[in-house]
């Protein structure tokens, strides 16, 4: 597979692809669902809840944090994670615009 030339695409297209990629893994979906359910947690809780090894959970948390969907605060020797609601709203809006494109059709496509 070739290298993606992200610079030839619009900012919105790159952002949508990045959001889709990061939530395209079931472990990350489970982490997000758990964070919404508890409103915050620590990495150890996620290991017990999701059933993956701590290094694997940490890698998924890193991906979610890098894109800005979650944030973490250091609490002693652990990190407490929660949803970054501002960035979550940005993702919802970006994805909604993309997913609702069909609503502008005036005639049946193909």
Phi and psi restraints in degrees (range 20) as a CNS / XPLOR table:
assign (resid 1 and name C) (resid 2 and name N)
       (resid 2 and name CA) (resid 2 and name C) 1.0 -76.4 20.0 2
assign (resid 2 and name N) (resid 2 and name CA)
       (resid 2 and name C) (resid 3 and name N) 1.0 169.3 20.0 2
assign (resid 2 and name C) (resid 3 and name N)
       (resid 3 and name CA) (resid 3 and name C) 1.0 -76.9 20.0 2
assign (resid 3 and name N) (resid 3 and name CA)
       (resid 3 and name C) (resid 4 and name N) 1.0 135.3 20.0 2
assign (resid 3 and name C) (resid 4 and name N)
       (resid 4 and name CA) (resid 4 and name C) 1.0 -73.4 20.0 2
assign (resid 4 and name N) (resid 4 and name CA)
       (resid 4 and name C) (resid 5 and name N) 1.0 129.6 20.0 2
assign (resid 4 and name C) (resid 5 and name N)
       (resid 5 and name CA) (resid 5 and name C) 1.0 -94.0 20.0 2
assign (resid 5 and name N) (resid 5 and name CA)
       (resid 5 and name C) (resid 6 and name N) 1.0 76.1 20.0 2
assign (resid 5 and name C) (resid 6 and name N)
       (resid 6 and name CA) (resid 6 and name C) 1.0 -61.1 20.0 2
assign (resid 6 and name N) (resid 6 and name CA)
       (resid 6 and name C) (resid 7 and name N) 1.0 -24.3 20.0 2
assign (resid 6 and name C) (resid 7 and name N)
       (resid 7 and name CA) (resid 7 and name C) 1.0 -69.1 20.0 2
assign (resid 7 and name N) (resid 7 and name CA)
       (resid 7 and name C) (resid 8 and name N) 1.0 -16.7 20.0 2
assign (resid 7 and name C) (resid 8 and name N)
       (resid 8 and name CA) (resid 8 and name C) 1.0 -86.4 20.0 2
assign (resid 8 and name N) (resid 8 and name CA)
       (resid 8 and name C) (resid 9 and name N) 1.0 -5.7 20.0 2
assign (resid 8 and name C) (resid 9 and name N)
       (resid 9 and name CA) (resid 9 and name C) 1.0 -104.7 20.0 2
assign (resid 9 and name N) (resid 9 and name CA)
       (resid 9 and name C) (resid 10 and name N) 1.0 157.6 20.0 2
assign (resid 9 and name C) (resid 10 and name N)
       (resid 10 and name CA) (resid 10 and name C) 1.0 -66.5 20.0 2
assign (resid 10 and name N) (resid 10 and name CA)
       (resid 10 and name C) (resid 11 and name N) 1.0 155.1 20.0 2
assign (resid 10 and name C) (resid 11 and name N)
       (resid 11 and name CA) (resid 11 and name C) 1.0 -55.7 20.0 2
assign (resid 11 and name N) (resid 11 and name CA)
       (resid 11 and name C) (resid 12 and name N) 1.0 -42.4 20.0 2
assign (resid 11 and name C) (resid 12 and name N)
       (resid 12 and name CA) (resid 12 and name C) 1.0 -63.9 20.0 2
assign (resid 12 and name N) (resid 12 and name CA)
       (resid 12 and name C) (resid 13 and name N) 1.0 -37.1 20.0 2
assign (resid 12 and name C) (resid 13 and name N)
       (resid 13 and name CA) (resid 13 and name C) 1.0 -67.3 20.0 2
assign (resid 13 and name N) (resid 13 and name CA)
       (resid 13 and name C) (resid 14 and name N) 1.0 -42.7 20.0 2
assign (resid 13 and name C) (resid 14 and name N)
       (resid 14 and name CA) (resid 14 and name C) 1.0 -65.1 20.0 2
assign (resid 14 and name N) (resid 14 and name CA)
       (resid 14 and name C) (resid 15 and name N) 1.0 -40.5 20.0 2
assign (resid 14 and name C) (resid 15 and name N)
       (resid 15 and name CA) (resid 15 and name C) 1.0 -65.9 20.0 2
assign (resid 15 and name N) (resid 15 and name CA)
       (resid 15 and name C) (resid 16 and name N) 1.0 -44.1 20.0 2
assign (resid 15 and name C) (resid 16 and name N)
       (resid 16 and name CA) (resid 16 and name C) 1.0 -61.2 20.0 2
assign (resid 16 and name N) (resid 16 and name CA)
       (resid 16 and name C) (resid 17 and name N) 1.0 -44.5 20.0 2
assign (resid 16 and name C) (resid 17 and name N)
       (resid 17 and name CA) (resid 17 and name C) 1.0 -62.4 20.0 2
assign (resid 17 and name N) (resid 17 and name CA)
       (resid 17 and name C) (resid 18 and name N) 1.0 -39.6 20.0 2
assign (resid 17 and name C) (resid 18 and name N)
       (resid 18 and name CA) (resid 18 and name C) 1.0 -66.0 20.0 2
assign (resid 18 and name N) (resid 18 and name CA)
       (resid 18 and name C) (resid 19 and name N) 1.0 -43.3 20.0 2
assign (resid 18 and name C) (resid 19 and name N)
       (resid 19 and name CA) (resid 19 and name C) 1.0 -62.3 20.0 2
assign (resid 19 and name N) (resid 19 and name CA)
       (resid 19 and name C) (resid 20 and name N) 1.0 -45.3 20.0 2
assign (resid 19 and name C) (resid 20 and name N)
       (resid 20 and name CA) (resid 20 and name C) 1.0 -62.4 20.0 2
assign (resid 20 and name N) (resid 20 and name CA)
       (resid 20 and name C) (resid 21 and name N) 1.0 -40.1 20.0 2
assign (resid 20 and name C) (resid 21 and name N)
       (resid 21 and name CA) (resid 21 and name C) 1.0 -64.4 20.0 2
assign (resid 21 and name N) (resid 21 and name CA)
       (resid 21 and name C) (resid 22 and name N) 1.0 -44.6 20.0 2
assign (resid 21 and name C) (resid 22 and name N)
       (resid 22 and name CA) (resid 22 and name C) 1.0 -71.7 20.0 2
assign (resid 22 and name N) (resid 22 and name CA)
       (resid 22 and name C) (resid 23 and name N) 1.0 -31.6 20.0 2
assign (resid 22 and name C) (resid 23 and name N)
       (resid 23 and name CA) (resid 23 and name C) 1.0 -94.7 20.0 2
assign (resid 23 and name N) (resid 23 and name CA)
       (resid 23 and name C) (resid 24 and name N) 1.0 7.7 20.0 2
assign (resid 23 and name C) (resid 24 and name N)
       (resid 24 and name CA) (resid 24 and name C) 1.0 -82.2 20.0 2
assign (resid 24 and name N) (resid 24 and name CA)
       (resid 24 and name C) (resid 25 and name N) 1.0 7.3 20.0 2
assign (resid 24 and name C) (resid 25 and name N)
       (resid 25 and name CA) (resid 25 and name C) 1.0 -115.6 20.0 2
assign (resid 25 and name N) (resid 25 and name CA)
       (resid 25 and name C) (resid 26 and name N) 1.0 130.7 20.0 2
assign (resid 25 and name C) (resid 26 and name N)
       (resid 26 and name CA) (resid 26 and name C) 1.0 -60.8 20.0 2
assign (resid 26 and name N) (resid 26 and name CA)
       (resid 26 and name C) (resid 27 and name N) 1.0 -29.7 20.0 2
assign (resid 26 and name C) (resid 27 and name N)
       (resid 27 and name CA) (resid 27 and name C) 1.0 -66.0 20.0 2
assign (resid 27 and name N) (resid 27 and name CA)
       (resid 27 and name C) (resid 28 and name N) 1.0 -38.6 20.0 2
assign (resid 27 and name C) (resid 28 and name N)
       (resid 28 and name CA) (resid 28 and name C) 1.0 -70.4 20.0 2
assign (resid 28 and name N) (resid 28 and name CA)
       (resid 28 and name C) (resid 29 and name N) 1.0 -36.3 20.0 2
assign (resid 28 and name C) (resid 29 and name N)
       (resid 29 and name CA) (resid 29 and name C) 1.0 -62.4 20.0 2
assign (resid 29 and name N) (resid 29 and name CA)
       (resid 29 and name C) (resid 30 and name N) 1.0 -44.3 20.0 2
assign (resid 29 and name C) (resid 30 and name N)
       (resid 30 and name CA) (resid 30 and name C) 1.0 -63.6 20.0 2
assign (resid 30 and name N) (resid 30 and name CA)
       (resid 30 and name C) (resid 31 and name N) 1.0 -39.2 20.0 2
assign (resid 30 and name C) (resid 31 and name N)
       (resid 31 and name CA) (resid 31 and name C) 1.0 -63.0 20.0 2
assign (resid 31 and name N) (resid 31 and name CA)
       (resid 31 and name C) (resid 32 and name N) 1.0 -47.1 20.0 2
assign (resid 31 and name C) (resid 32 and name N)
       (resid 32 and name CA) (resid 32 and name C) 1.0 -61.0 20.0 2
assign (resid 32 and name N) (resid 32 and name CA)
       (resid 32 and name C) (resid 33 and name N) 1.0 -45.7 20.0 2
assign (resid 32 and name C) (resid 33 and name N)
       (resid 33 and name CA) (resid 33 and name C) 1.0 -59.7 20.0 2
assign (resid 33 and name N) (resid 33 and name CA)
       (resid 33 and name C) (resid 34 and name N) 1.0 -42.0 20.0 2
assign (resid 33 and name C) (resid 34 and name N)
       (resid 34 and name CA) (resid 34 and name C) 1.0 -66.2 20.0 2
assign (resid 34 and name N) (resid 34 and name CA)
       (resid 34 and name C) (resid 35 and name N) 1.0 -41.2 20.0 2
assign (resid 34 and name C) (resid 35 and name N)
       (resid 35 and name CA) (resid 35 and name C) 1.0 -63.9 20.0 2
assign (resid 35 and name N) (resid 35 and name CA)
       (resid 35 and name C) (resid 36 and name N) 1.0 -39.6 20.0 2
assign (resid 35 and name C) (resid 36 and name N)
       (resid 36 and name CA) (resid 36 and name C) 1.0 -65.3 20.0 2
assign (resid 36 and name N) (resid 36 and name CA)
       (resid 36 and name C) (resid 37 and name N) 1.0 -38.6 20.0 2
assign (resid 36 and name C) (resid 37 and name N)
       (resid 37 and name CA) (resid 37 and name C) 1.0 -65.2 20.0 2
assign (resid 37 and name N) (resid 37 and name CA)
       (resid 37 and name C) (resid 38 and name N) 1.0 -42.0 20.0 2
assign (resid 37 and name C) (resid 38 and name N)
       (resid 38 and name CA) (resid 38 and name C) 1.0 -95.4 20.0 2
assign (resid 38 and name N) (resid 38 and name CA)
       (resid 38 and name C) (resid 39 and name N) 1.0 -19.1 20.0 2
assign (resid 38 and name C) (resid 39 and name N)
       (resid 39 and name CA) (resid 39 and name C) 1.0 74.2 20.0 2
assign (resid 39 and name N) (resid 39 and name CA)
       (resid 39 and name C) (resid 40 and name N) 1.0 -8.4 20.0 2
assign (resid 39 and name C) (resid 40 and name N)
       (resid 40 and name CA) (resid 40 and name C) 1.0 179.8 20.0 2
assign (resid 40 and name N) (resid 40 and name CA)
       (resid 40 and name C) (resid 41 and name N) 1.0 161.9 20.0 2
assign (resid 40 and name C) (resid 41 and name N)
       (resid 41 and name CA) (resid 41 and name C) 1.0 -169.9 20.0 2
assign (resid 41 and name N) (resid 41 and name CA)
       (resid 41 and name C) (resid 42 and name N) 1.0 176.9 20.0 2
assign (resid 41 and name C) (resid 42 and name N)
       (resid 42 and name CA) (resid 42 and name C) 1.0 -113.8 20.0 2
assign (resid 42 and name N) (resid 42 and name CA)
       (resid 42 and name C) (resid 43 and name N) 1.0 163.4 20.0 2
assign (resid 42 and name C) (resid 43 and name N)
       (resid 43 and name CA) (resid 43 and name C) 1.0 -57.6 20.0 2
assign (resid 43 and name N) (resid 43 and name CA)
       (resid 43 and name C) (resid 44 and name N) 1.0 -38.7 20.0 2
assign (resid 43 and name C) (resid 44 and name N)
       (resid 44 and name CA) (resid 44 and name C) 1.0 -59.5 20.0 2
assign (resid 44 and name N) (resid 44 and name CA)
       (resid 44 and name C) (resid 45 and name N) 1.0 -38.6 20.0 2
assign (resid 44 and name C) (resid 45 and name N)
       (resid 45 and name CA) (resid 45 and name C) 1.0 -62.6 20.0 2
assign (resid 45 and name N) (resid 45 and name CA)
       (resid 45 and name C) (resid 46 and name N) 1.0 -38.4 20.0 2
assign (resid 45 and name C) (resid 46 and name N)
       (resid 46 and name CA) (resid 46 and name C) 1.0 -67.5 20.0 2
assign (resid 46 and name N) (resid 46 and name CA)
       (resid 46 and name C) (resid 47 and name N) 1.0 -37.8 20.0 2
assign (resid 46 and name C) (resid 47 and name N)
       (resid 47 and name CA) (resid 47 and name C) 1.0 -59.6 20.0 2
assign (resid 47 and name N) (resid 47 and name CA)
       (resid 47 and name C) (resid 48 and name N) 1.0 -46.1 20.0 2
assign (resid 47 and name C) (resid 48 and name N)
       (resid 48 and name CA) (resid 48 and name C) 1.0 -67.8 20.0 2
assign (resid 48 and name N) (resid 48 and name CA)
       (resid 48 and name C) (resid 49 and name N) 1.0 -39.4 20.0 2
assign (resid 48 and name C) (resid 49 and name N)
       (resid 49 and name CA) (resid 49 and name C) 1.0 -72.0 20.0 2
assign (resid 49 and name N) (resid 49 and name CA)
       (resid 49 and name C) (resid 50 and name N) 1.0 -44.3 20.0 2
assign (resid 49 and name C) (resid 50 and name N)
       (resid 50 and name CA) (resid 50 and name C) 1.0 -92.8 20.0 2
assign (resid 50 and name N) (resid 50 and name CA)
       (resid 50 and name C) (resid 51 and name N) 1.0 -29.1 20.0 2
assign (resid 50 and name C) (resid 51 and name N)
       (resid 51 and name CA) (resid 51 and name C) 1.0 88.4 20.0 2
assign (resid 51 and name N) (resid 51 and name CA)
       (resid 51 and name C) (resid 52 and name N) 1.0 15.2 20.0 2
assign (resid 51 and name C) (resid 52 and name N)
       (resid 52 and name CA) (resid 52 and name C) 1.0 -103.2 20.0 2
assign (resid 52 and name N) (resid 52 and name CA)
       (resid 52 and name C) (resid 53 and name N) 1.0 161.9 20.0 2
assign (resid 52 and name C) (resid 53 and name N)
       (resid 53 and name CA) (resid 53 and name C) 1.0 -65.4 20.0 2
assign (resid 53 and name N) (resid 53 and name CA)
       (resid 53 and name C) (resid 54 and name N) 1.0 152.7 20.0 2
assign (resid 53 and name C) (resid 54 and name N)
       (resid 54 and name CA) (resid 54 and name C) 1.0 -57.7 20.0 2
assign (resid 54 and name N) (resid 54 and name CA)
       (resid 54 and name C) (resid 55 and name N) 1.0 -43.0 20.0 2
assign (resid 54 and name C) (resid 55 and name N)
       (resid 55 and name CA) (resid 55 and name C) 1.0 -63.2 20.0 2
assign (resid 55 and name N) (resid 55 and name CA)
       (resid 55 and name C) (resid 56 and name N) 1.0 -34.2 20.0 2
assign (resid 55 and name C) (resid 56 and name N)
       (resid 56 and name CA) (resid 56 and name C) 1.0 -67.5 20.0 2
assign (resid 56 and name N) (resid 56 and name CA)
       (resid 56 and name C) (resid 57 and name N) 1.0 -44.9 20.0 2
assign (resid 56 and name C) (resid 57 and name N)
       (resid 57 and name CA) (resid 57 and name C) 1.0 -60.2 20.0 2
assign (resid 57 and name N) (resid 57 and name CA)
       (resid 57 and name C) (resid 58 and name N) 1.0 -44.0 20.0 2
assign (resid 57 and name C) (resid 58 and name N)
       (resid 58 and name CA) (resid 58 and name C) 1.0 -59.8 20.0 2
assign (resid 58 and name N) (resid 58 and name CA)
       (resid 58 and name C) (resid 59 and name N) 1.0 -39.4 20.0 2
assign (resid 58 and name C) (resid 59 and name N)
       (resid 59 and name CA) (resid 59 and name C) 1.0 -65.7 20.0 2
assign (resid 59 and name N) (resid 59 and name CA)
       (resid 59 and name C) (resid 60 and name N) 1.0 -41.9 20.0 2
assign (resid 59 and name C) (resid 60 and name N)
       (resid 60 and name CA) (resid 60 and name C) 1.0 -65.9 20.0 2
assign (resid 60 and name N) (resid 60 and name CA)
       (resid 60 and name C) (resid 61 and name N) 1.0 -39.8 20.0 2
assign (resid 60 and name C) (resid 61 and name N)
       (resid 61 and name CA) (resid 61 and name C) 1.0 -61.5 20.0 2
assign (resid 61 and name N) (resid 61 and name CA)
       (resid 61 and name C) (resid 62 and name N) 1.0 -40.0 20.0 2
assign (resid 61 and name C) (resid 62 and name N)
       (resid 62 and name CA) (resid 62 and name C) 1.0 -60.9 20.0 2
assign (resid 62 and name N) (resid 62 and name CA)
       (resid 62 and name C) (resid 63 and name N) 1.0 -44.1 20.0 2
assign (resid 62 and name C) (resid 63 and name N)
       (resid 63 and name CA) (resid 63 and name C) 1.0 -63.3 20.0 2
assign (resid 63 and name N) (resid 63 and name CA)
       (resid 63 and name C) (resid 64 and name N) 1.0 -43.3 20.0 2
assign (resid 63 and name C) (resid 64 and name N)
       (resid 64 and name CA) (resid 64 and name C) 1.0 -66.1 20.0 2
assign (resid 64 and name N) (resid 64 and name CA)
       (resid 64 and name C) (resid 65 and name N) 1.0 -37.0 20.0 2
assign (resid 64 and name C) (resid 65 and name N)
       (resid 65 and name CA) (resid 65 and name C) 1.0 -72.5 20.0 2
assign (resid 65 and name N) (resid 65 and name CA)
       (resid 65 and name C) (resid 66 and name N) 1.0 -38.7 20.0 2
assign (resid 65 and name C) (resid 66 and name N)
       (resid 66 and name CA) (resid 66 and name C) 1.0 -60.4 20.0 2
assign (resid 66 and name N) (resid 66 and name CA)
       (resid 66 and name C) (resid 67 and name N) 1.0 -36.4 20.0 2
assign (resid 66 and name C) (resid 67 and name N)
       (resid 67 and name CA) (resid 67 and name C) 1.0 -85.0 20.0 2
assign (resid 67 and name N) (resid 67 and name CA)
       (resid 67 and name C) (resid 68 and name N) 1.0 -11.3 20.0 2
assign (resid 67 and name C) (resid 68 and name N)
       (resid 68 and name CA) (resid 68 and name C) 1.0 94.5 20.0 2
assign (resid 68 and name N) (resid 68 and name CA)
       (resid 68 and name C) (resid 69 and name N) 1.0 8.4 20.0 2
assign (resid 68 and name C) (resid 69 and name N)
       (resid 69 and name CA) (resid 69 and name C) 1.0 -76.6 20.0 2
assign (resid 69 and name N) (resid 69 and name CA)
       (resid 69 and name C) (resid 70 and name N) 1.0 -23.2 20.0 2
assign (resid 69 and name C) (resid 70 and name N)
       (resid 70 and name CA) (resid 70 and name C) 1.0 -130.0 20.0 2
assign (resid 70 and name N) (resid 70 and name CA)
       (resid 70 and name C) (resid 71 and name N) 1.0 162.3 20.0 2
assign (resid 70 and name C) (resid 71 and name N)
       (resid 71 and name CA) (resid 71 and name C) 1.0 -136.1 20.0 2
assign (resid 71 and name N) (resid 71 and name CA)
       (resid 71 and name C) (resid 72 and name N) 1.0 158.1 20.0 2
assign (resid 71 and name C) (resid 72 and name N)
       (resid 72 and name CA) (resid 72 and name C) 1.0 -135.3 20.0 2
assign (resid 72 and name N) (resid 72 and name CA)
       (resid 72 and name C) (resid 73 and name N) 1.0 146.0 20.0 2
assign (resid 72 and name C) (resid 73 and name N)
       (resid 73 and name CA) (resid 73 and name C) 1.0 -123.8 20.0 2
assign (resid 73 and name N) (resid 73 and name CA)
       (resid 73 and name C) (resid 74 and name N) 1.0 139.5 20.0 2
assign (resid 73 and name C) (resid 74 and name N)
       (resid 74 and name CA) (resid 74 and name C) 1.0 -77.9 20.0 2
assign (resid 74 and name N) (resid 74 and name CA)
       (resid 74 and name C) (resid 75 and name N) 1.0 130.4 20.0 2
assign (resid 74 and name C) (resid 75 and name N)
       (resid 75 and name CA) (resid 75 and name C) 1.0 -131.6 20.0 2
assign (resid 75 and name N) (resid 75 and name CA)
       (resid 75 and name C) (resid 76 and name N) 1.0 90.4 20.0 2
assign (resid 75 and name C) (resid 76 and name N)
       (resid 76 and name CA) (resid 76 and name C) 1.0 70.9 20.0 2
assign (resid 76 and name N) (resid 76 and name CA)
       (resid 76 and name C) (resid 77 and name N) 1.0 -120.5 20.0 2
assign (resid 76 and name C) (resid 77 and name N)
       (resid 77 and name CA) (resid 77 and name C) 1.0 -96.9 20.0 2
assign (resid 77 and name N) (resid 77 and name CA)
       (resid 77 and name C) (resid 78 and name N) 1.0 2.3 20.0 2
assign (resid 77 and name C) (resid 78 and name N)
       (resid 78 and name CA) (resid 78 and name C) 1.0 -122.5 20.0 2
assign (resid 78 and name N) (resid 78 and name CA)
       (resid 78 and name C) (resid 79 and name N) 1.0 168.6 20.0 2
assign (resid 78 and name C) (resid 79 and name N)
       (resid 79 and name CA) (resid 79 and name C) 1.0 -115.7 20.0 2
assign (resid 79 and name N) (resid 79 and name CA)
       (resid 79 and name C) (resid 80 and name N) 1.0 131.8 20.0 2
assign (resid 79 and name C) (resid 80 and name N)
       (resid 80 and name CA) (resid 80 and name C) 1.0 -98.7 20.0 2
assign (resid 80 and name N) (resid 80 and name CA)
       (resid 80 and name C) (resid 81 and name N) 1.0 122.2 20.0 2
assign (resid 80 and name C) (resid 81 and name N)
       (resid 81 and name CA) (resid 81 and name C) 1.0 -104.7 20.0 2
assign (resid 81 and name N) (resid 81 and name CA)
       (resid 81 and name C) (resid 82 and name N) 1.0 149.4 20.0 2
assign (resid 81 and name C) (resid 82 and name N)
       (resid 82 and name CA) (resid 82 and name C) 1.0 -151.5 20.0 2
assign (resid 82 and name N) (resid 82 and name CA)
       (resid 82 and name C) (resid 83 and name N) 1.0 166.0 20.0 2
assign (resid 82 and name C) (resid 83 and name N)
       (resid 83 and name CA) (resid 83 and name C) 1.0 -70.2 20.0 2
assign (resid 83 and name N) (resid 83 and name CA)
       (resid 83 and name C) (resid 84 and name N) 1.0 135.5 20.0 2
assign (resid 83 and name C) (resid 84 and name N)
       (resid 84 and name CA) (resid 84 and name C) 1.0 -86.1 20.0 2
assign (resid 84 and name N) (resid 84 and name CA)
       (resid 84 and name C) (resid 85 and name N) 1.0 97.8 20.0 2
assign (resid 84 and name C) (resid 85 and name N)
       (resid 85 and name CA) (resid 85 and name C) 1.0 -62.6 20.0 2
assign (resid 85 and name N) (resid 85 and name CA)
       (resid 85 and name C) (resid 86 and name N) 1.0 -32.7 20.0 2
assign (resid 85 and name C) (resid 86 and name N)
       (resid 86 and name CA) (resid 86 and name C) 1.0 -63.9 20.0 2
assign (resid 86 and name N) (resid 86 and name CA)
       (resid 86 and name C) (resid 87 and name N) 1.0 -48.2 20.0 2
assign (resid 86 and name C) (resid 87 and name N)
       (resid 87 and name CA) (resid 87 and name C) 1.0 -71.6 20.0 2
assign (resid 87 and name N) (resid 87 and name CA)
       (resid 87 and name C) (resid 88 and name N) 1.0 -29.6 20.0 2
assign (resid 87 and name C) (resid 88 and name N)
       (resid 88 and name CA) (resid 88 and name C) 1.0 -62.3 20.0 2
assign (resid 88 and name N) (resid 88 and name CA)
       (resid 88 and name C) (resid 89 and name N) 1.0 -41.4 20.0 2
assign (resid 88 and name C) (resid 89 and name N)
       (resid 89 and name CA) (resid 89 and name C) 1.0 -65.2 20.0 2
assign (resid 89 and name N) (resid 89 and name CA)
       (resid 89 and name C) (resid 90 and name N) 1.0 -37.5 20.0 2
assign (resid 89 and name C) (resid 90 and name N)
       (resid 90 and name CA) (resid 90 and name C) 1.0 -62.2 20.0 2
assign (resid 90 and name N) (resid 90 and name CA)
       (resid 90 and name C) (resid 91 and name N) 1.0 -45.0 20.0 2
assign (resid 90 and name C) (resid 91 and name N)
       (resid 91 and name CA) (resid 91 and name C) 1.0 -62.6 20.0 2
assign (resid 91 and name N) (resid 91 and name CA)
       (resid 91 and name C) (resid 92 and name N) 1.0 -44.5 20.0 2
assign (resid 91 and name C) (resid 92 and name N)
       (resid 92 and name CA) (resid 92 and name C) 1.0 -59.6 20.0 2
assign (resid 92 and name N) (resid 92 and name CA)
       (resid 92 and name C) (resid 93 and name N) 1.0 -43.8 20.0 2
assign (resid 92 and name C) (resid 93 and name N)
       (resid 93 and name CA) (resid 93 and name C) 1.0 -65.6 20.0 2
assign (resid 93 and name N) (resid 93 and name CA)
       (resid 93 and name C) (resid 94 and name N) 1.0 -45.6 20.0 2
assign (resid 93 and name C) (resid 94 and name N)
       (resid 94 and name CA) (resid 94 and name C) 1.0 -60.4 20.0 2
assign (resid 94 and name N) (resid 94 and name CA)
       (resid 94 and name C) (resid 95 and name N) 1.0 -45.9 20.0 2
assign (resid 94 and name C) (resid 95 and name N)
       (resid 95 and name CA) (resid 95 and name C) 1.0 -71.4 20.0 2
assign (resid 95 and name N) (resid 95 and name CA)
       (resid 95 and name C) (resid 96 and name N) 1.0 -35.8 20.0 2
assign (resid 95 and name C) (resid 96 and name N)
       (resid 96 and name CA) (resid 96 and name C) 1.0 -63.7 20.0 2
assign (resid 96 and name N) (resid 96 and name CA)
       (resid 96 and name C) (resid 97 and name N) 1.0 -43.5 20.0 2
assign (resid 96 and name C) (resid 97 and name N)
       (resid 97 and name CA) (resid 97 and name C) 1.0 -58.6 20.0 2
assign (resid 97 and name N) (resid 97 and name CA)
       (resid 97 and name C) (resid 98 and name N) 1.0 -45.3 20.0 2
assign (resid 97 and name C) (resid 98 and name N)
       (resid 98 and name CA) (resid 98 and name C) 1.0 -65.6 20.0 2
assign (resid 98 and name N) (resid 98 and name CA)
       (resid 98 and name C) (resid 99 and name N) 1.0 -47.5 20.0 2
assign (resid 98 and name C) (resid 99 and name N)
       (resid 99 and name CA) (resid 99 and name C) 1.0 -72.5 20.0 2
assign (resid 99 and name N) (resid 99 and name CA)
       (resid 99 and name C) (resid 100 and name N) 1.0 -21.0 20.0 2
assign (resid 99 and name C) (resid 100 and name N)
       (resid 100 and name CA) (resid 100 and name C) 1.0 -96.5 20.0 2
assign (resid 100 and name N) (resid 100 and name CA)
       (resid 100 and name C) (resid 101 and name N) 1.0 13.0 20.0 2
assign (resid 100 and name C) (resid 101 and name N)
       (resid 101 and name CA) (resid 101 and name C) 1.0 -57.9 20.0 2
assign (resid 101 and name N) (resid 101 and name CA)
       (resid 101 and name C) (resid 102 and name N) 1.0 -32.5 20.0 2
assign (resid 101 and name C) (resid 102 and name N)
       (resid 102 and name CA) (resid 102 and name C) 1.0 -67.0 20.0 2
assign (resid 102 and name N) (resid 102 and name CA)
       (resid 102 and name C) (resid 103 and name N) 1.0 -18.3 20.0 2
assign (resid 102 and name C) (resid 103 and name N)
       (resid 103 and name CA) (resid 103 and name C) 1.0 -71.3 20.0 2
assign (resid 103 and name N) (resid 103 and name CA)
       (resid 103 and name C) (resid 104 and name N) 1.0 -13.7 20.0 2
assign (resid 103 and name C) (resid 104 and name N)
       (resid 104 and name CA) (resid 104 and name C) 1.0 -94.6 20.0 2
assign (resid 104 and name N) (resid 104 and name CA)
       (resid 104 and name C) (resid 105 and name N) 1.0 -1.4 20.0 2
assign (resid 104 and name C) (resid 105 and name N)
       (resid 105 and name CA) (resid 105 and name C) 1.0 -65.7 20.0 2
assign (resid 105 and name N) (resid 105 and name CA)
       (resid 105 and name C) (resid 106 and name N) 1.0 135.6 20.0 2
assign (resid 105 and name C) (resid 106 and name N)
       (resid 106 and name CA) (resid 106 and name C) 1.0 -102.6 20.0 2
assign (resid 106 and name N) (resid 106 and name CA)
       (resid 106 and name C) (resid 107 and name N) 1.0 -14.9 20.0 2
assign (resid 106 and name C) (resid 107 and name N)
       (resid 107 and name CA) (resid 107 and name C) 1.0 -139.2 20.0 2
assign (resid 107 and name N) (resid 107 and name CA)
       (resid 107 and name C) (resid 108 and name N) 1.0 164.0 20.0 2
assign (resid 107 and name C) (resid 108 and name N)
       (resid 108 and name CA) (resid 108 and name C) 1.0 -68.4 20.0 2
assign (resid 108 and name N) (resid 108 and name CA)
       (resid 108 and name C) (resid 109 and name N) 1.0 128.2 20.0 2
assign (resid 108 and name C) (resid 109 and name N)
       (resid 109 and name CA) (resid 109 and name C) 1.0 -71.8 20.0 2
assign (resid 109 and name N) (resid 109 and name CA)
       (resid 109 and name C) (resid 110 and name N) 1.0 155.1 20.0 2
